[in-house]
Amino acid sequence: MKRNTIFKLIAIAFPFFLILVVEVILRLVGYGEGYELFHKIISENKTEYYVMNSGVSQKYFKNTGFHSDNQSDLFLKKKTDSTFRVFVQGASTVVGFPFYKNGSFPRLLKHRLSLTFPNRNIEVVNTGITAVNSYTLWDLSEEIIKQDPDLVIIYAGHNEYYGALGAGSSVFIGEHPFLVRTYLRLKNLRFFQLLENGYAKIFRAKKDDGLQVGDSTLMEVMAREQQIPYKSEVFEAGIQQFQSNLEKILANYQSHDIPIILSTLVSNERDIPPFISEDLDEEQFRKALDSEDKNTGKIAQKNAMAAYLLGQYYLERQPDSAKKYLEIAKELDLLRFRAPEKINEIIQQLSEREDVALVDMKRVFEARSESGIIGDELLTEHVHPNVEGNFVMADAFYNKIKELQLLGNWQHFVSYQEAYRDIPISKIDSIRGKMIVQDLKRSWPYVLDMSGRNPVRQYHFLQNPSFEEQKAIALYSGKEKWEDVMRLAYHTYLKDGDFENALKVAQSLIAEFPEQARVYEMAANICLQMKRPEYAKFYSDKAEKLK
């Protein structure tokens, strides 16, 4: 080999060698973040578990003031033969907003599967992060694969525009999916973090007019493009990124023979008007409706608010027409916090093309909604299910798992009615969730004039609050820790002989602290008081196994 050729090779290799040396030094001195998805913890009985790293969200959110509100589901570091391990991927709906804890559908699913298979170790691990989209799901998929899942459930698609790194998001680096995925890979390098942090200090310090969480709602902080017309360039970019990322995610799991369940998305079309619409003289349009002006249909094909008003007009007269126009209203909404139907089409097409199991959640919800149009019966606001809605989601996934025969004998199958009577969410968590939604609906984007501001929280005006309301306020305001509130509630209910609510609190504690035998004993004790010996034995056996 000629000498000048060797020098050329050295010249090419030297920068990479230098970067490697710097990377090693930065890691040795502890600079930067590892962004590991899971951390190891050790329980009281010296068993090793993994739990989701709450700091991983900082990989996707820069300069927003946002801190992850992910769940903390434990799972064994060393998977046993009796373990059935499910990972659930998604965003705020998966996390369980606004109820969290046992109000999320993954927790409801785990509770029901555990009762169905009392001799199995059922693990349903919630990896949802609020305000993320398919980029984050793709990025987390490789870490999930390392944990040997028996099933992955994916419910995602609402955040393709305003979720982190989305086409219309304030956390934005480009529209091409390959470029964004490359950026996420580079973020794992301390050297790249050094460069990025240096850039931020030099350039962003000069002028940073962006909103942060605390100034307004997270929704406004994340929305860079507040008007994205139907089939516009940004609209199509969001569709492209979702399809590209979902294809990569499915390929990752299928290459390791991991079963997947996809789900279509649900939106509140009947009871939530468009957030932002093209200009419309609503009073004149209503008069045109009353006079049965045929031009109203033409106007509604192009204007979100007109379509919504026409849909409302048809609700009592022609339900099929109402459904058509209310869906058009959602599609034409310029502020895209509800996924367009193209997202559901992609989910269905990829499910069929890649032979992946599908739960058509939209159809499930429509079947349980008035006139077949999804509204406030099952949703708290525009996309997040209420407690019953979360139960319906968990039920759909429960039955799909049974259909796929991923577990053995279903002799202890828990019926819909039985499971519904046993929803393990506390009154306190339920009330706090309602308070959160109440304040959200008085904020941007529900009230566009509230841009850059937060309303005074409604609980300040509550007169003579009940015990549950007092504790919900304490949680919402951050004055008390959840586990302390639950333990106080348990003893309060027990003292009052309110065994039903005491059991729900104990079940909530079990979901949060599944490694602690004491919480199972609490549940067993209550079940005996309620004269439910079989249920008491279920919890006693779990406690003994942990001991």
C-alpha positions as CSV (number, residue, x, y, z in Angstrom):
1,M,0.0,0.0,0.0
2,K,1.4,3.4,-1.0
3,R,2.5,5.8,1.8
4,N,0.1,8.6,0.7
5,T,-2.8,6.1,0.7
6,I,-2.0,5.2,4.3
7,F,-1.9,8.9,5.3
8,K,-5.3,9.4,3.7
9,L,-6.7,6.5,5.7
10,I,-5.2,7.9,8.9
11,A,-6.6,11.4,8.1
12,I,-10.1,9.9,7.6
13,A,-9.9,7.7,10.7
14,F,-8.4,10.3,13.0
15,P,-11.6,12.4,13.6
16,F,-13.6,9.3,14.4
17,F,-10.8,8.1,16.8
18,L,-10.8,11.6,18.5
19,I,-14.6,11.5,18.9
20,L,-14.3,8.0,20.4
21,V,-11.7,9.2,22.9
22,V,-13.8,12.3,23.9
23,E,-16.9,10.0,24.2
24,V,-15.0,7.7,26.6
25,I,-13.7,10.6,28.7
26,L,-17.2,12.2,28.9
27,R,-18.7,8.9,30.1
28,L,-15.9,8.4,32.7
29,V,-16.5,11.9,34.2
30,G,-20.3,11.4,34.2
31,Y,-21.2,14.0,31.7
32,G,-24.6,13.8,29.9
33,E,-27.5,11.4,30.1
34,G,-27.6,7.7,29.4
35,Y,-31.4,7.8,28.6
36,E,-31.8,4.2,29.7
37,L,-35.4,3.1,29.4
38,F,-35.3,1.0,32.6
39,H,-33.6,1.3,36.0
40,K,-33.0,-1.6,38.4
41,I,-34.4,-1.5,41.9
42,I,-34.2,-4.1,44.7
43,S,-37.3,-5.0,46.8
44,E,-37.5,-5.6,50.5
45,N,-37.1,-9.4,49.9
46,K,-34.0,-8.7,47.7
47,T,-35.7,-9.5,44.5
48,E,-34.4,-7.4,41.5
49,Y,-36.9,-5.5,39.4
50,Y,-36.8,-3.1,36.6
51,V,-38.9,0.1,36.5
52,M,-39.2,2.8,33.8
53,N,-36.7,5.6,34.0
54,S,-38.7,8.9,34.4
55,G,-35.7,10.8,33.1
56,V,-35.9,9.2,29.7
57,S,-38.5,11.8,28.6
58,Q,-35.8,14.5,28.6
59,K,-34.4,12.9,25.5
60,Y,-37.4,14.1,23.6
61,F,-38.2,17.5,25.3
62,K,-35.7,20.3,25.3
63,N,-36.4,23.7,26.9
64,T,-40.1,23.0,27.5
65,G,-40.1,22.6,31.3
66,F,-41.9,19.3,30.8
67,H,-41.2,16.4,33.2
68,S,-42.4,12.9,32.5
69,D,-45.6,11.7,34.1
70,N,-45.0,8.1,33.1
71,Q,-46.2,5.1,35.2
72,S,-43.9,3.1,37.4
73,D,-44.8,-0.5,36.7
74,L,-42.3,-3.0,38.1
75,F,-41.3,-6.2,36.3
76,L,-38.8,-8.9,37.2
77,K,-35.2,-8.4,36.0
78,K,-35.0,-12.2,35.6
79,K,-38.1,-13.3,33.8
80,T,-39.6,-16.6,35.3
81,D,-41.2,-19.4,33.4
82,S,-44.6,-18.4,34.8
83,T,-44.3,-14.8,33.7
84,F,-46.5,-13.3,30.9
85,R,-45.0,-10.0,30.0
86,V,-46.8,-7.3,28.1
87,F,-45.4,-3.9,27.1
88,V,-47.8,-1.1,26.2
89,Q,-46.6,1.8,24.0
90,G,-48.3,5.2,23.5
91,A,-48.7,8.6,24.9
92,S,-51.0,10.3,27.5
93,T,-54.0,7.9,26.9
94,V,-51.7,5.0,27.7
95,V,-50.2,6.8,30.7
96,G,-53.8,7.2,32.0
97,F,-54.4,11.0,31.8
98,P,-56.2,12.4,33.7
99,F,-56.7,9.6,36.2
100,Y,-53.3,7.8,36.1
101,K,-52.6,4.9,38.5
102,N,-55.4,2.4,38.3
103,G,-57.4,4.6,35.9
104,S,-55.2,3.7,33.0
105,F,-56.3,0.9,30.7
106,P,-52.9,-1.0,31.1
107,R,-53.5,-1.3,34.8
108,L,-57.1,-2.4,34.3
109,L,-55.9,-5.0,31.9
110,K,-53.3,-6.3,34.3
111,H,-55.8,-6.5,37.1
112,R,-58.2,-8.6,35.0
113,L,-55.5,-10.9,33.6
114,S,-54.1,-11.5,37.1
115,L,-57.5,-12.7,38.3
116,T,-57.9,-14.8,35.2
117,F,-54.5,-16.5,35.7
118,P,-53.9,-16.5,39.5
119,N,-51.0,-18.9,39.2
120,R,-49.1,-16.8,36.6
121,N,-47.0,-13.7,37.1
122,I,-48.8,-11.2,34.9
123,E,-46.7,-8.1,34.0
124,V,-48.2,-5.3,32.1
125,V,-45.5,-2.6,31.7
126,N,-46.7,0.9,30.7
127,T,-44.1,2.7,28.7
128,G,-46.4,5.6,27.7
129,I,-45.0,9.1,27.9
130,T,-47.3,12.2,27.6
131,A,-46.9,14.3,24.4
132,V,-44.8,11.9,22.4
133,N,-45.5,10.3,19.0
134,S,-44.2,7.4,16.8
135,Y,-40.6,8.7,16.8
136,T,-40.4,8.0,20.6
137,L,-42.2,4.6,20.2
138,W,-39.6,3.6,17.5
139,D,-36.8,4.8,19.7
140,L,-38.0,2.8,22.7
141,S,-38.7,-0.4,20.7
142,E,-35.2,-1.8,20.8
143,E,-35.0,-1.4,24.6
144,I,-38.3,-3.1,25.0
145,I,-37.2,-6.1,22.8
146,K,-34.2,-6.7,25.2
147,Q,-36.7,-7.4,28.0
148,D,-38.2,-10.4,26.2
149,P,-41.9,-9.4,25.9
150,D,-44.6,-11.9,25.2
151,L,-46.8,-9.2,23.7
152,V,-46.6,-5.5,22.7
153,I,-49.7,-3.4,22.6
154,I,-49.6,-0.1,20.6
155,Y,-52.1,2.7,21.0
156,A,-50.7,5.8,19.3
157,G,-51.3,8.4,16.6
158,H,-53.0,11.5,18.1
159,N,-49.6,13.2,18.6
160,E,-48.1,13.0,15.2
161,Y,-48.3,16.8,14.7
162,Y,-47.7,18.2,18.2
163,G,-45.9,15.4,19.9
164,A,-42.1,15.8,20.4
165,L,-40.3,16.1,17.1
166,G,-43.6,16.0,15.2
167,A,-44.4,17.8,12.0
168,G,-46.1,20.7,13.8
169,S,-44.3,20.6,17.1
170,S,-42.3,23.2,18.9
171,V,-39.7,20.4,19.5
172,F,-38.9,20.2,15.8
173,I,-35.7,19.4,13.9
174,G,-37.0,18.4,10.5
175,E,-39.7,16.7,8.5
176,H,-37.8,13.8,7.1
177,P,-38.3,10.7,9.3
178,F,-34.8,9.3,8.5
179,L,-33.2,12.6,9.7
180,V,-35.2,12.6,13.0
181,R,-34.4,8.9,13.7
182,T,-30.7,9.6,13.1
183,Y,-30.9,12.5,15.5
184,L,-32.4,10.3,18.2
185,R,-29.6,7.7,17.7
186,L,-27.0,10.4,18.0
187,K,-28.6,11.7,21.2
188,N,-27.3,8.6,23.0
189,L,-23.7,9.8,22.5
190,R,-22.3,12.1,25.2
191,F,-20.2,13.8,22.5
192,F,-23.3,14.8,20.6
193,Q,-25.0,15.9,23.8
194,L,-22.0,18.2,24.5
195,L,-22.4,19.7,21.0
196,E,-26.1,20.2,21.4
197,N,-25.9,21.7,24.8
198,G,-23.1,24.1,23.6
199,Y,-25.3,25.2,20.7
200,A,-28.3,25.8,22.9
201,K,-26.2,28.0,25.3
202,I,-24.7,30.1,22.5
203,F,-27.7,30.6,20.3
204,R,-30.9,30.1,22.4
205,A,-29.7,32.2,25.3
206,K,-29.8,35.2,23.0
207,K,-33.5,34.9,22.3
208,D,-35.9,32.4,23.8
209,D,-39.5,33.6,23.5
210,G,-41.0,30.1,23.6
211,L,-43.6,29.2,26.2
212,Q,-42.8,26.7,28.9
213,V,-44.9,24.3,30.9
214,G,-46.3,26.5,33.8
215,D,-46.8,29.5,31.4
216,S,-49.7,27.7,29.7
217,T,-51.0,24.2,29.0
218,L,-48.6,21.5,27.7
219,M,-50.8,21.5,24.6
220,E,-49.9,25.1,23.8
221,V,-46.2,24.7,24.6
222,M,-46.0,21.9,22.1
223,A,-48.0,23.4,19.3
224,R,-45.7,25.3,16.8
225,E,-48.0,25.1,13.8
226,Q,-51.4,26.1,15.3
227,Q,-53.1,25.9,11.9
228,I,-52.5,22.9,9.8
229,P,-55.0,22.8,6.9
230,Y,-56.3,19.4,5.6
231,K,-53.9,17.9,3.1
232,S,-51.4,20.7,3.4
233,E,-47.7,20.1,3.3
234,V,-47.4,19.8,7.1
235,F,-50.5,17.6,7.2
236,E,-49.0,15.2,4.8
237,A,-45.6,15.3,6.6
238,G,-47.4,14.1,9.8
239,I,-49.0,11.2,7.9
240,Q,-45.7,10.2,6.3
241,Q,-43.8,10.2,9.6
242,F,-46.4,8.0,11.3
243,Q,-46.4,5.4,8.5
244,S,-42.6,5.4,8.2
245,N,-42.1,5.0,11.9
246,L,-44.9,2.4,12.4
247,E,-43.4,0.3,9.6
248,K,-40.0,0.4,11.4
249,I,-41.6,-0.5,14.8
250,L,-43.5,-3.5,13.4
251,A,-40.4,-4.7,11.6
252,N,-38.3,-4.5,14.8
253,Y,-40.8,-6.6,16.8
254,Q,-41.5,-9.1,14.0
255,S,-37.8,-9.7,13.5
256,H,-37.8,-11.1,17.0
257,D,-41.1,-13.0,16.7
258,I,-42.9,-10.8,19.2
259,P,-46.7,-10.7,19.0
260,I,-48.2,-7.2,18.5
261,I,-51.7,-5.8,18.9
262,L,-52.4,-2.5,17.1
263,S,-55.4,-0.4,17.9
264,T,-57.3,2.3,16.0
265,L,-57.8,5.6,17.7
266,V,-60.9,7.2,19.3
267,S,-61.8,10.9,19.2
268,N,-64.7,12.9,20.6
269,E,-66.5,14.0,17.5
270,R,-70.0,14.6,18.8
271,D,-69.4,16.8,21.8
272,I,-66.1,18.7,21.0
273,P,-66.4,21.4,18.4
274,P,-63.3,22.3,16.2
275,F,-60.6,24.1,18.1
276,I,-59.8,26.4,15.2
277,S,-61.9,26.8,12.1
278,E,-61.9,29.0,9.0
279,D,-64.0,32.1,9.5
280,L,-67.7,31.5,9.6
281,D,-70.7,33.7,10.4
282,E,-72.3,31.2,12.8
283,E,-75.5,33.2,13.4
284,Q,-76.1,33.4,9.6
285,F,-75.3,29.7,9.1
286,R,-77.7,28.7,11.9
287,K,-80.4,30.7,10.1
288,A,-79.6,28.9,6.9
289,L,-80.0,25.6,8.7
290,D,-83.4,26.6,10.1
291,S,-84.5,27.5,6.6
292,E,-83.1,24.2,5.2
293,D,-80.9,26.1,2.8
294,K,-79.2,23.4,0.5
295,N,-76.0,25.4,0.4
296,T,-75.2,24.5,4.0
297,G,-73.9,21.1,2.9
298,K,-71.5,22.7,0.4
299,I,-70.2,25.1,3.0
300,A,-69.7,22.3,5.5
301,Q,-67.5,20.4,3.1
302,K,-64.9,23.1,3.5
303,N,-65.4,24.7,6.9
304,A,-64.9,22.8,10.2
305,M,-67.3,24.8,12.3
306,A,-70.0,24.7,9.6
307,A,-69.6,20.9,9.4
308,Y,-69.9,20.6,13.2
309,L,-73.0,22.8,13.3
310,L,-74.6,20.8,10.5
311,G,-73.7,17.5,12.3
312,Q,-75.4,18.8,15.5
313,Y,-78.4,19.8,13.5
314,Y,-78.8,16.3,12.1
315,L,-78.3,14.5,15.4
316,E,-82.0,14.1,16.2
317,R,-83.1,14.0,12.5
318,Q,-80.6,11.9,10.5
319,P,-78.0,10.2,12.7
320,D,-76.0,8.9,9.6
321,S,-75.7,12.4,8.2
322,A,-74.8,13.7,11.6
323,K,-72.0,11.2,11.9
324,K,-70.7,12.1,8.4
325,Y,-70.5,15.8,9.1
326,L,-69.1,15.5,12.6
327,E,-66.3,13.5,11.3
328,I,-65.7,16.1,8.5
329,A,-65.6,18.7,11.3
330,K,-62.8,16.8,13.1
331,E,-60.9,16.3,9.8
332,L,-61.1,20.0,8.9
333,D,-60.1,21.2,12.4
334,L,-57.0,23.4,11.8
335,L,-55.6,22.6,15.3
336,R,-54.7,18.9,15.1
337,F,-54.9,17.5,18.6
338,R,-57.2,14.7,17.2
339,A,-55.7,12.3,14.7
340,P,-57.1,12.5,11.1
341,E,-58.8,9.4,9.8
342,K,-55.8,8.8,7.6
343,I,-53.9,7.6,10.7
344,N,-56.5,5.0,11.4
345,E,-56.4,3.9,7.8
346,I,-52.7,3.4,8.0
347,I,-53.1,1.3,11.2
348,Q,-55.6,-0.9,9.5
349,Q,-53.6,-1.3,6.3
350,L,-50.4,-2.1,8.1
351,S,-52.2,-4.6,10.3
352,E,-53.5,-6.4,7.3
353,R,-50.3,-6.2,5.2
354,E,-48.0,-7.3,8.1
355,D,-50.5,-9.8,9.5
356,V,-50.6,-8.0,12.9
357,A,-53.5,-8.3,15.3
358,L,-55.9,-5.4,15.4
359,V,-58.4,-4.0,17.9
360,D,-60.7,-1.6,16.0
361,M,-61.2,0.6,19.1
362,K,-63.1,3.2,17.1
363,R,-65.7,0.7,16.2
364,V,-65.8,-0.7,19.8
365,F,-66.4,2.8,21.2
366,E,-69.0,3.6,18.5
367,A,-70.9,0.5,19.5
368,R,-71.2,1.9,23.0
369,S,-72.0,5.5,22.0
370,E,-75.3,7.3,21.3
371,S,-76.2,7.1,17.6
372,G,-72.8,5.4,17.0
373,I,-71.0,8.7,17.4
374,I,-68.2,8.9,20.0
375,G,-68.8,11.6,22.6
376,D,-68.8,12.4,26.3
377,E,-70.1,8.9,27.4
378,L,-66.6,7.4,27.1
379,L,-64.3,10.4,26.8
380,T,-63.3,13.2,29.2
381,E,-62.6,15.7,26.5
382,H,-61.2,15.5,22.9
383,V,-59.3,12.1,23.1
384,H,-58.8,10.9,26.6
385,P,-61.1,8.2,27.9
386,N,-63.0,8.5,31.2
387,V,-62.9,5.6,33.7
388,E,-65.5,3.7,31.8
389,G,-63.7,4.4,28.5
390,N,-60.5,3.0,29.9
391,F,-62.3,0.0,31.0
392,V,-63.8,-0.5,27.6
393,M,-60.3,-0.3,26.1
394,A,-58.9,-2.8,28.6
395,D,-61.8,-5.1,27.8
396,A,-61.1,-5.0,24.1
397,F,-57.5,-5.9,24.6
398,Y,-58.3,-8.6,27.1
399,N,-60.6,-10.3,24.6
400,K,-58.1,-9.9,21.8
401,I,-55.4,-11.7,23.9
402,K,-57.9,-14.5,24.5
403,E,-58.7,-14.7,20.8
404,L,-55.0,-14.9,20.0
405,Q,-54.5,-17.7,22.5
406,L,-51.4,-16.1,23.9
407,L,-52.1,-17.6,27.3
408,G,-53.2,-21.0,28.4
409,N,-56.4,-22.1,30.0
410,W,-59.0,-19.4,30.5
411,Q,-61.1,-21.3,32.9
412,H,-61.1,-18.3,35.3
413,F,-62.3,-16.0,32.5
414,V,-63.7,-12.8,34.1
415,S,-66.9,-11.5,32.4
416,Y,-67.4,-7.9,31.3
417,Q,-70.1,-7.4,34.0
418,E,-68.0,-8.9,36.8
419,A,-64.9,-6.9,35.8
420,Y,-66.9,-3.7,35.5
421,R,-68.2,-4.1,39.1
422,D,-64.5,-4.5,40.2
423,I,-62.9,-1.5,38.5
424,P,-60.0,-0.9,41.0
425,I,-59.8,2.9,41.0
426,S,-60.2,4.9,44.1
427,K,-62.7,7.7,44.5
428,I,-59.9,10.1,45.2
429,D,-58.1,9.4,41.9
430,S,-61.4,9.6,40.0
431,I,-62.2,13.0,41.6
432,R,-58.7,14.4,40.9
433,G,-59.0,13.3,37.3
434,K,-62.3,15.2,37.0
435,M,-60.7,18.3,38.5
436,I,-57.9,18.2,36.0
437,V,-60.3,18.0,33.1
438,Q,-62.5,20.7,34.5
439,D,-59.5,23.1,34.5
440,L,-58.2,21.9,31.1
441,K,-61.5,22.9,29.5
442,R,-61.1,26.4,30.8
443,S,-57.6,26.6,29.3
444,W,-56.1,26.9,25.8
445,P,-57.1,25.5,23.3
446,Y,-60.6,25.1,24.7
447,V,-60.6,28.8,25.4
448,L,-58.3,30.4,22.8
449,D,-58.2,33.7,24.7
450,M,-56.4,31.9,27.5
451,S,-53.2,31.7,25.4
452,G,-50.1,32.0,27.5
453,R,-52.1,31.8,30.8
454,N,-53.5,29.2,33.2
455,P,-56.9,29.6,34.8
456,V,-57.5,29.7,38.6
457,R,-58.1,26.2,39.6
458,Q,-61.7,25.4,40.3
459,Y,-61.1,23.6,43.5
460,H,-60.4,26.9,45.2
461,F,-64.1,27.6,45.0
462,L,-65.2,24.3,46.4
463,Q,-67.4,24.7,49.4
464,N,-67.4,22.1,52.3
465,P,-65.3,19.5,50.4
466,S,-65.8,15.9,51.3
467,F,-62.9,13.7,52.6
468,E,-62.3,12.4,49.0
469,E,-62.4,16.0,47.6
470,Q,-59.9,17.2,50.2
471,K,-57.5,14.5,49.4
472,A,-58.0,14.9,45.6
473,I,-57.1,18.6,46.1
474,A,-54.0,17.7,48.1
475,L,-52.8,15.4,45.3
476,Y,-53.7,17.9,42.5
477,S,-51.9,20.7,44.2
478,G,-48.9,18.5,45.0
479,K,-49.1,19.1,48.7
480,E,-49.3,15.4,49.6
481,K,-47.8,12.2,48.1
482,W,-50.1,9.7,46.5
483,E,-49.0,6.7,48.6
484,D,-49.6,8.7,51.8
485,V,-53.1,9.7,50.7
486,M,-53.9,6.2,49.8
487,R,-52.8,4.7,53.1
488,L,-54.8,7.3,55.0
489,A,-57.8,6.6,52.8
490,Y,-57.5,2.9,53.5
491,H,-57.5,3.3,57.2
492,T,-60.3,5.9,57.1
493,Y,-62.5,3.6,55.0
494,L,-61.7,0.6,57.2
495,K,-62.6,2.5,60.4
496,D,-65.9,3.6,58.8
497,G,-66.7,0.1,57.7
498,D,-66.6,1.2,54.0
499,F,-65.0,-2.0,52.8
500,E,-65.8,-1.5,49.1
501,N,-63.8,1.7,48.9
502,A,-61.1,0.3,51.2
503,L,-60.6,-2.5,48.8
504,K,-60.3,-0.2,45.8
505,V,-57.6,1.7,47.6
506,A,-55.7,-1.6,48.5
507,Q,-56.0,-2.6,44.8
508,S,-54.5,0.7,43.8
509,L,-51.6,0.2,46.2
510,I,-51.1,-3.3,44.8
511,A,-50.8,-1.9,41.3
512,E,-48.3,0.7,42.4
513,F,-46.3,-1.6,44.8
514,P,-46.7,-5.1,43.4
515,E,-43.5,-6.2,45.2
516,Q,-44.8,-5.6,48.7
517,A,-46.6,-8.4,50.4
518,R,-48.3,-6.1,52.9
519,V,-50.6,-4.5,50.3
520,Y,-51.9,-7.9,49.2
521,E,-52.6,-8.7,52.9
522,M,-54.5,-5.5,53.2
523,A,-56.7,-6.5,50.3
524,A,-57.1,-10.1,51.6
525,N,-58.2,-8.7,55.0
526,I,-60.9,-6.6,53.4
527,C,-62.2,-9.4,51.2
528,L,-62.7,-11.5,54.3
529,Q,-64.7,-8.7,55.9
530,M,-66.8,-8.5,52.8
531,K,-67.3,-12.3,52.9
532,R,-65.5,-12.9,49.7
533,P,-63.3,-15.9,50.7
534,E,-62.2,-16.8,47.1
535,Y,-61.0,-13.3,46.5
536,A,-59.3,-13.2,49.9
537,K,-57.4,-16.4,49.0
538,F,-56.3,-14.9,45.7
539,Y,-54.6,-12.0,47.5
540,S,-53.3,-14.2,50.4
541,D,-51.6,-16.5,47.9
542,K,-50.0,-13.6,46.2
543,A,-48.7,-12.3,49.5
544,E,-47.3,-15.7,50.4
545,K,-45.5,-16.1,47.1
546,L,-43.8,-12.7,47.6
547,K,-42.7,-13.7,51.1
